[in-house]
Amino acid sequence: MLYTSTRDKSVKVSSAEAIVRGISKEGGLFVPAELPKIDSRFIDSLVGKDYISRCKKVLSLFLTDYTDDEIDYCVSGAYAKGKFSSEKIAPVKRIAEGENILELWRGPTCAFKDMALQLLPYLLTVAAKKTVADKTIVILVATSGDTGKAALEGFKDVEKTKIMVFYPNDGVSPMQKLQMTTQEGKNVGVCAINGNFDDAQSGVKAIFTDPAVAKKLEENNMMFSSANSINWGRLVPQIVYYISAYCDLIENGSIKNGEKINIVVPTGNFGNILAAYYAKRMGLPVKKLICASNANNVLTDFFESGRYDKNRKFYTTESPSMDILISSNLERLLFHLCGENDALVREWMKSLSEKGEYEVSDAVKKQIFDLFDAGCCNDEETNKTIAETFKNGYLLDTHTAVAVKVYKDYVEKTADKTQTVIASTANPYKFSAAVLKSIDNCDHSKADEFEQVELLIKESGVPCPPQLSSLRGKTPRFTECCNKEDMAKAVYKMLGIGD
C-alpha cells in the first residue's frame, strides 16, 4: 500500500516513509492512496480474539511494507501485559440502554493517546531502520494536554530518537502539566509557550516546513518526525479500537454482525473521529459519526454549515484537550470527500492560513451532512452530565462528558436508538477539580490538586490510578516557557546544536 499527500497527490511513499517523515514536505498530510476493505467475514475472524490479535490483523492491511514478524514485534511490545490496567486494553462498558462507553484510557498515562503512542515508537524505529537507519529522529509535538505526556512516555530513552513537547502554559490541567514537567528520560524535553494550543501547533508546523531548520538538522545527522495525529503512524492504531469495539458488542450480544452502530467522539483536532471515519469507509457498519465539541465549537459549526471559521473567541474550558480552533486532521477528510482534488485542498488550507476561514463545495457539504452529526456543550452542561451519569453509577471525565451530553442531545433530536459507542478519552483523575465540583457541588478551590484527588476518591469510591497519585511531591524537571516565535531556538537548545 502506498500513501499520498493531501496537498500533492503525485507523492507516493511507503507506510514506513510516511511514518518516518510525519508530514509531507509541502505541508500536506499522508493518507492511503487506496483504503483496504473489510467485510462481515473479516469481522467474524476477529470476534473472540484478544486486542493484540485484532490489532495485528488490521495493521497488516495498512503497513504492507512491514513483515508479519515486525508487526508482531510492534504490537506485542506496545500492548504487553502490565502496560494497561485492563486485559482487554480498550474495554467496552454499557452505562445505559444502547449507550456503550469505550474506555481508551487504561494505558500508562491514563489518556486515549496511549492507544497509539505506546505503538508509534515501535512503528517508527522499525520504519527508520528501513529508510533512514543512520539518522537520529527528532519528535516534535504540540499538545493540548494528553498527547504530550503519552508521547514522552512512549519515546523516553528510545534509541536514536529525541522528543520535544510544547504545551500552552495556561491551557492544560494541573495534573497534565505535572505529568509532562516531571517526565523522566535522557532524550526528552518539555517547554511551555505563551499562547494556546493553536499557537503551539502552528509553531510546530512552521518549524517542520522551515528549510533553514531542516538544513540545520541535516548538518547534525538528524531529521524531524511527529507524534501528533498528523503522523499516519499515530492515526492508524486508532482505527483498530473502533473495529475492536464493534467485535465486543457482537460478543456481548448487543448487536449482530452487520448491524449498524453510531460512534460519538469528543474531539478538537479531529484525529480520533477521523479514525472512526476510516473504519466506516473500510466497511465497518456505522450509521452516524457524531462529533462532540466543547465551547470551542468550530467543528460543530462546520458540520452544520460546511463553513470553517476559526475567527472567534477562544475559550479555556474544563475539557482543555479540546480547546482547539484549528483542527488539523480535517484536511484529510476534505481530501477524501472532494475526490482527492489536491488543488482544492491547497486552496482551502491557504484560505484558512490567510483569512482564518474557508467554505467547502456543495458536493462536499452533502457528504458531510450524510456522514456526520455534531453538537457542543459548555462547562455548565458538562458538569451537569458528570453529576447525572455518576448518580447512575459511572464516573466520567470532562471530555467524555461532552460526548455523552452531545449524544443525549442527538437522541432527543432524532429519536435514533441505534447501539452507540462513545469514546471515553481520559481518566477522571486527570481533571479532579472539575469532576469533584460536578459530583459534590462544593467549592474546593483552596485545596491543592492532590487534596482534591483524595476528596474525589472519598466522594466517588473510584480509586485514583497509581501513575497519577505517585506524582504527588515530585519536583518538575522542565520549567521553561517561551514565546511562539522562539520555539525553534528552544528546539536547538534541547538538541544541543546551537542557534
N, C-alpha and C positions, 0 to 999 in steps of 0.2 A: 504494500500500500504506500502511495506517495502522498505528500502534503503540499498544498499550495498556499499562497498568501492572499489575504483579503484585499490587499491593495495592488497586487501584481500577480495575476493568475498564470503568468508564464513561468513563475517559480515552481520548481518541482524538487522536493527533497525527501529523503527517507525520514522515518519516525525518529531515528537516532539523531539525525541532523536537526530536525525541528526541536527536539527536546534540549539539545546542547545549545542551540542558538537562542531559544526562548522567544525571540521576536525577529521577524524578517527585517533585512537591512533597510528597507524603505519605510519601516514603521508599521507594516501590516502584521496581522496575526495568522499563525499557521492553522489551517483546517484540513481535514481529509479531502483529497481530490474526489473521492467517492466513498460514501458511507457503507459499511457492511450491513447485511440484513440478517435479522433473526426471526424465527417463527415459533409456533407452538411446540414443535419437536425440540428446538433448541432450549426453550424454557423448561420443558419436561426433563431434559437431561441435567438441569441444574437443581430441580426440586429434590429435596432430601440431602443435598450436598452441603458441605460447610462453606464459609465465606471465602477461604483461600482457594478452594476448588473452583468456585464461581468466578472469582477474580481472574484466575489464570486463563480460564476459557474465554472470558470477554476480552481481556487484554490481548490475547493471541490474535483476535480479529483485527486489531489496530496496529500492533507492533510486529509487523511481519518480517522485519529485519532482525528481530531478536530470536534466538533459538529457544526451543522449549525449556532447555536447561537454564538459560538466562532468565526467562520469565519466572521459572520456578524459584530460582535464587532470589530474585527481587521480591516476589510476593510473599514467599515463606519468611524472608527476613523482615519485611515490613510488618507483617501481622503475626509474628511469632508469639507463642504462648507467654503470657505475663505482661505484654505490652498494652493490652486493652483489658478493661475491667469486666468485660462480658465475653464469654466464649464465642458468642455469635458475632462479635465485632461490631455489628450495626443492628441491634435487636429492634423489633417492631413491637410496640405496646399499644393495645387497644384502650382508649380512655373514654370512649362513648360509642354508641351505635354508629358504625360507618366511619369512625374517626380514629385513625391509627397514627401514633407518633413513631417516627423513625429516629431512634437515638443515635446520633452521629458523633457524640462527644465522649465516647468511652476510652479514648486514647490518652497518651501521656500528658497532653496539655489541656484536656477537657474541652476541646472545641472540634467542630466538624473538620477543620483544616487538617487534623491528624490523619484523617482517612486517606488523603492524598500525600501529605508531606512526610509521612513515615515511609511512603513508597518512592517518592520522587528522588531522594538521594541515591537509591539503588538504580533506578532507571537512568539517572544522569551519569553516574560513574560508569555503568556498562556502556552507555552511548558514547561517552568521552573516549573510552578505550577503542571504540570503533572508528572515531572520527578525528579526535584531537588529543591523542594519547600523551603528547609532550607538554601540554599546557595546563596551567592552574585555572580552574573555573572560578570566577568571582560571581557569587549570587547576590544580586541587588534586589531588595524588597522594600516596597511601600506597604504599610499595614494600617488598617483601621482598628487593630487590636489583637485579633486571633491569629492571622496569618504569620505575623512576626514571630511570636513565640513558637508556633508549630514549626516554622522553617528553621529557626535557630536550634530547636531541639533535634530536628531531623538531620541537620547538616553539621552539628557540632563534632569537631575532630574527624570529619570525613576526609580521607586522604586527597590531596591535590584540589581542595576546594577552600574558599574563603567566603564568608557571608556577612553582608552589611544590611542592617534593617533601619529604616526611617519610620517614625511614627509621629502623629500630631501631639504636641506636648500636653494640650488640654482636651484631647479628643478620645481618650481611652479610659477605661475604668481603673481604679487604684490597683486592683488585682492584676489586670492585664499589664499595667506598667511595671509592677513588681516582678511579674513573670519574666519580662524582657530584660529589665535592667540588672537582674541578678543572674542572668544566663551564664552558665559555665562553658568552657571550651576555649582552646587556643586559637581557633580560626574565626572567631565571631566578633562582631562589632555592632553596637546599637547607638543610635543618635536620635534625639527628639528634634522636631522642627517647629518653628513659629509659624503656625498655619493649620489648615485642616487636612484631611486625608487626600482630597483632590490636589492640594498643593504638593503633598509628598509624592503622589502617583505621577503627576505631570513632571515633577522634578526628576524622578527616576527615569521616565520615558525620554526626557531630554538628554540625560546622561547616556542612556543606551544608544541613542542615534547621533551623538556628537562625534564626528570623525576625529577630532583632536584627542578626545578621551580614549577612543578606540586605538588610536596610534600609540598613546602613552602605555596602554595595557599591552599592546603587541610588542613594544620595546622591552617589556618586562616579562614576556612569555606568558601573558595572561589573556583571558577573554571573558566577557560578560555572559551570564545567563540569568534567568529569572525563576523565582519560586512563587511569584504571583500567578493567578489563574490565566494570565496572558500566555503562560507556558503550557503547551499542549500536554506535557507530562504531568501537570497539575490537574488538568481538566479531565483527562481520560479515566483516572481512577474513580472520579465522581460518578461517571456513568454506571459503574458497576453496582453501586449501592441501591440505585433505583430498580435495577433488574433483580437484585437480591431481595429487596423488599417485596416485589411482586411475587417471587417464589415463596417467601414466608407467608404471604396472605393465602396462597394456594394451600400451603402445608397446614395452616391453622383453620382452614375451612371457610375463610371469609369470602373467597372468590373461587371460581373455576378457571382453569387455563383458557385464555381467550377473552375473558370478561374484562371490560374496561375499568380503569381506576382514574381518579383525579389525583394530581400531585400539587401540593401547596408548598411554596418555598419562600422564607424570608430572605430578601436579598438586597444588596446595594450595588455591587459590582457586576451582577448578573451571571457570574460563573456557575453558581450552584444550580440555578434553574435552567441554564443553558445545557448543563449535563443531562437534565431530565428531558429537555427538548431533543437532544441527540438520541437518548434511549427511545423516545417515541418515534423518531424518524427511522430508527433501525427496525422498528416493528413491535416494540413493547406496547401492549394495548392501553393507551392513555386517552381519555376523553378530553380533559381540560387541564392545562397548566395554569396555575393560579399564582400570580406574582404579588407578594406581600411586601409593602414598604412602610416605613415609619413616617414621621412628619416631613422628611426629605423625600417627597413623593414624586420625583421627576419620572420614575418608571411608570407609576400609576397613570400619570397624565399622558405619557407616551402611548401606553396600551389602550387608552380610551380615545385618543385623538390622532395618533400617527405623527405627532409633532414632538420632537425632543427639544427641551428648552432648559438649560442649566442656569439661566439668568433669573435667579430667585433667591430669596433669603435662605441661608444655610442654618439649620438647627442643630445644636448639640443636644442629643437626646439620651434617654436611659437605655437605648439599644444602639450603642456607639459604633458597632461593627457595620451598621447600615447607614451611617452618616456620610453619605456619598452622593455627589451630584453628577459625576461623570462615570457612567457605567461602561467600563472598557469592553467587556465581553459582548455587549450588544452589537458591536461591529461584526462579530462572527455570524450572529443571527441574520443581520441585514444582508450579508454576503450571500447566504443561502436563499433568502426569500426574494432577492432581486434577480435570481437566475445567475448568480456568480458574476455579476457585472462589476468588475473591479473599478472601472472608471466612475461609476455611480457611487460606490463606497468611498472612493477618494474624494469625490465632490462633497458628500455628506460630512466626512470627517474634517475636511478643510473648513466647511461652514461652521462646524462645531468649534474648531480651534479659533477661527477668526471672529465669529459672531456669537458663539455660545449656543447655537441652535441649528436645527435642520428639520425638514419635513419630508417624509418618505412618500413614494408614489401611491396612487390609489390601488394599484395591483398589490403592493406590499401591505397596505393598510388592510385590505380584505383578508389576507392571510393571517396577519397578527390578530385580527378580531376573531377569526375562526379558531385559532390555536390557543389564545391566551384570554384569561380574565385577570383582573387586577384590583387591588384595593390597598388602603393605607389606614393607619390609625396613629393617634398621638399618644403621649406618655400616660395621660389620664386613662385612656381606654386600655392601654397595655397593662397598667397596674390593676385595673378592674378585672381584666381577663385572668391575670395571675391569681387574684383572690378567688374568683369563681371556680377556676379549674382546681385550685388547691382544696377547696371545700368538697370537690368531687373526687379527691384522692390522688392528685398528681401535681407535682411542683414544677412549674415552667420557669425558664429564664426569660429575660426581657425580649429577646429576639424571636424565640419560638412563640411567645405570647402574641406578638404581632401577627404571626402566621395563623394562629388559632382564631384570633379576632376577625381577620380578613376572611378566613374560611367560613365562620359563622355568618358573616355578612353575605357571603356568596350564596350559602344555602337559603338564607332568608329571601334573597333576591330571586333565586332561580328555582327553589324547591327541589334541587338536584340532590338526591340521596345516594349517589354513587359512592362506593367504598373509596375512601380518600386516605392518602399517605401525606402526613405533614412532617416536613423535615425539621428536626429539632437540632439546633446548631451549637448549643453551648450548655455546659453545666450551670445550674442556677447560682452556684457559689462564685462564679466569675463576676457576678453582679449582685453581691449580697445586699448592699444598701437598698437598691431599688426593689429587690424581691422581698426583703424583710418588711419594708414600708408597705408593700402591697398586701401582705397577709396579716399584719397586725395593726396597720393604720396608725402607727406611732412615729414620733419624731426621734430618730436616733442619730442625728447629725453630730452630736458631741462625742459619740463613740467612734473609735478608730475602726479600720477595716476588719481587723480580726476580732474585736469585741462584737462587731455586728455579725461576723461569721458564727460566733458562739451563740448569740441570740437567735440566729436563724436555725441553728441545729436544735436548740431548745424548743423553739416555736413550731418547727416543721416536723421534727423527728427524722429528718433526712440527713444522713451523715455527709460531712464535707470530705471530698477526695483528699487523700494524704499528700498528693503532689501540689495541692493548693495550701492546705493547712501547714505544711512544712516550710512555707515561705516566711512564716512569722519570725521576725528577728533577723532576717538575712539582710546584709548590707549591700546596696546596689553597687555594681561594678562600673556601670555606664551612666554618667550624669550629664553628658554634653548636650547642648541644644544649639542649633544653627538656623540661619535663615535659608529659604528655598534656594536662593542664588549661590549659597556656599556649600551645597550638598556635594558637588564634585570634589571640592577641597577636602571635605570630611572623608570621602571615599579614598582619596590619595593618602591621607594621613593614616587611615586604618590599614591600608595596604603597604605603607612604608615606602612609597615611591615618589614622595615629594609632590610639588605642585607645578 
